[in-house]
Amino acid sequence: MNGAEQPVLALAVDGLELRPWRAADAGALLAAAGDPGIRQWNLLTVPDRDAAEHRIARMRERWRAETGAIWALAPVDGGEVVGLVGWNDVDLAGGGAEIVYWLLPPARGRGLAVHAVERLTRWAFDDLGLHRLRLCHAVANEASCRVAGKAGYVYEGTMRGALLHADGWHDQHLHAVVRAG
Ligand SMILES: CC(C)(COP(=O)(O)OP(=O)(O)OC[C@H]1O[C@@H](n2cnc3c(N)ncnc32)[C@H](O)[C@@H]1OP(=O)(O)O)[C@@H](O)C(=O)NCCC(=O)NCCS
């Protein structure tokens, strides 16, 4: 990753692509932090535009440090960002990473998260050479559980009291997909 540009990845859906975040996307990140679902399930706290720009700059640093790879889901024609999908805890030596995602409300309800997760799963296996990919979500987040299953992430178990959300500790499902062969 270090030394290579983060690629733009085509998505065969709705005129959207996955591209690196830009400082000019700070407004979309602020909007996401103001959405109750994203705040609850992604624990996203972004108090102001400066913080949003800082977070976007951190994404670029994490790419160079080979620890994270975060994309904006956005129209190919340059319109506003509609979601985020990417990899946390990238471990190139250990061959693993954990996927994260959210969509702003207008982009929900048409299967976009599954498309984006499938695309980044192919990228992580084929381009990055990872071996095992994780997807974790609060048990109460049924939409995320559906995304996991439809994108091919197999349920492996429940991690008790795994994450502190605004309303207390939540159990999490662990899903994963392992590279064939
Ligand atoms: C989770 C999220 C990314 C799903 O994105 P999406 O592409 O809009 O997903 P869809 O609306 O196409 O729904 C996926 C599936 O979940 C189902 N679903 C949606 N909302 C649901 C709910 N509240 N309860 C149960 N199932 C639900 C849909 O019916 C669909 O199933 P189907 O394909 O079998 O019909 C999106 O809702 C979101 O950003 N939520 C807020 C943040 C979040 O939860 N992030 C994930 C943290 S792990």
The ligand as an SDF file (V2000), in Angstrom:
LIG
                    3D

 48 50  0  0  0  0  0  0  0  0999 V2000
  -26.4140   -1.2750    7.6180 C   0  0  0  0  0  0  0  0  0  0  0  0
  -26.4780   -0.4960    6.3110 C   0  0  0  0  0  0  0  0  0  0  0  0
  -25.0650   -0.2150    5.8180 C   0  0  0  0  0  0  0  0  0  0  0  0
  -27.2230   -1.3790    5.2780 C   0  0  0  0  0  0  0  0  0  0  0  0
  -27.1280   -0.7680    4.0580 O   0  0  0  0  0  0  0  0  0  0  0  0
  -28.1670   -0.9680    2.8250 P   0  0  0  0  0  0  0  0  0  0  0  0
  -27.3770   -1.1760    1.5990 O   0  0  0  0  0  0  0  0  0  0  0  0
  -29.0980    0.1740    2.8320 O   0  0  0  0  0  0  0  0  0  0  0  0
  -28.9080   -2.2810    3.1860 O   0  0  0  0  0  0  0  0  0  0  0  0
  -30.3770   -2.6520    2.6710 P   0  0  0  0  0  0  0  0  0  0  0  0
  -31.3760   -1.6040    3.0600 O   0  0  0  0  0  0  0  0  0  0  0  0
  -30.2590   -2.9850    1.2430 O   0  0  0  0  0  0  0  0  0  0  0  0
  -30.6900   -3.8590    3.5970 O   0  0  0  0  0  0  0  0  0  0  0  0
  -29.9290   -5.0190    3.6280 C   0  0  0  0  0  0  0  0  0  0  0  0
  -30.8590   -6.1050    4.1480 C   0  0  0  0  0  0  0  0  0  0  0  0
  -31.1940   -5.8050    5.5270 O   0  0  0  0  0  0  0  0  0  0  0  0
  -32.6200   -5.7670    5.6630 C   0  0  0  0  0  0  0  0  0  0  0  0
  -32.9310   -4.7240    6.6310 N   0  0  0  0  0  0  0  0  0  0  0  0
  -32.8360   -3.3930    6.4600 C   0  0  0  0  0  0  0  0  0  0  0  0
  -33.2060   -2.7730    7.6020 N   0  0  0  0  0  0  0  0  0  0  0  0
  -33.5380   -3.7380    8.4860 C   0  0  0  0  0  0  0  0  0  0  0  0
  -33.9920   -3.7480    9.8290 C   0  0  0  0  0  0  0  0  0  0  0  0
  -34.1620   -2.6140   10.5040 N   0  0  0  0  0  0  0  0  0  0  0  0
  -34.2270   -4.9500   10.4150 N   0  0  0  0  0  0  0  0  0  0  0  0
  -34.0450   -6.1060    9.7520 C   0  0  0  0  0  0  0  0  0  0  0  0
  -33.6000   -6.1680    8.4810 N   0  0  0  0  0  0  0  0  0  0  0  0
  -33.3590   -4.9930    7.8640 C   0  0  0  0  0  0  0  0  0  0  0  0
  -33.1580   -5.4540    4.2830 C   0  0  0  0  0  0  0  0  0  0  0  0
  -34.4820   -5.9200    4.1340 O   0  0  0  0  0  0  0  0  0  0  0  0
  -32.1750   -6.1980    3.4130 C   0  0  0  0  0  0  0  0  0  0  0  0
  -32.4760   -7.5670    3.3850 O   0  0  0  0  0  0  0  0  0  0  0  0
  -32.9090   -8.2470    2.0260 P   0  0  0  0  0  0  0  0  0  0  0  0
  -31.8220   -7.8690    1.0440 O   0  0  0  0  0  0  0  0  0  0  0  0
  -32.9490   -9.6740    2.3470 O   0  0  0  0  0  0  0  0  0  0  0  0
  -34.2050   -7.6280    1.6760 O   0  0  0  0  0  0  0  0  0  0  0  0
  -27.2320    0.8560    6.4640 C   0  0  0  0  0  0  0  0  0  0  0  0
  -28.5420    0.5880    6.8950 O   0  0  0  0  0  0  0  0  0  0  0  0
  -26.5730    1.8130    7.4190 C   0  0  0  0  0  0  0  0  0  0  0  0
  -25.6650    2.5420    7.0540 O   0  0  0  0  0  0  0  0  0  0  0  0
  -27.0430    1.8120    8.6890 N   0  0  0  0  0  0  0  0  0  0  0  0
  -26.5230    2.7010    9.7160 C   0  0  0  0  0  0  0  0  0  0  0  0
  -25.0700    2.4280   10.1010 C   0  0  0  0  0  0  0  0  0  0  0  0
  -24.7540    0.9500   10.2850 C   0  0  0  0  0  0  0  0  0  0  0  0
  -25.5580    0.1630   10.7630 O   0  0  0  0  0  0  0  0  0  0  0  0
  -23.5080    0.5860    9.9170 N   0  0  0  0  0  0  0  0  0  0  0  0
  -23.0120   -0.7680   10.0310 C   0  0  0  0  0  0  0  0  0  0  0  0
  -22.2940   -0.9610   11.3250 C   0  0  0  0  0  0  0  0  0  0  0  0
  -21.7980   -2.6670   11.5310 S   0  0  0  0  0  0  0  0  0  0  0  0
  1  2  1  0
  2  3  1  0
  2  4  1  0
  2 36  1  0
  4  5  1  0
  5  6  1  0
  6  7  2  0
  6  8  1  0
  6  9  1  0
  9 10  1  0
 10 11  2  0
 10 12  1  0
 10 13  1  0
 13 14  1  0
 14 15  1  0
 15 16  1  0
 15 30  1  0
 16 17  1  0
 17 18  1  0
 17 28  1  0
 18 19  1  0
 18 27  1  0
 19 20  2  0
 20 21  1  0
 21 22  1  0
 21 27  2  0
 22 23  1  0
 22 24  2  0
 24 25  1  0
 25 26  2  0
 26 27  1  0
 28 29  1  0
 28 30  1  0
 30 31  1  0
 31 32  1  0
 32 33  2  0
 32 34  1  0
 32 35  1  0
 36 37  1  0
 36 38  1  0
 38 39  2  0
 38 40  1  0
 40 41  1  0
 41 42  1  0
 42 43  1  0
 43 44  2  0
 43 45  1  0
 45 46  1  0
 46 47  1  0
 47 48  1  0
M  END
$$$$
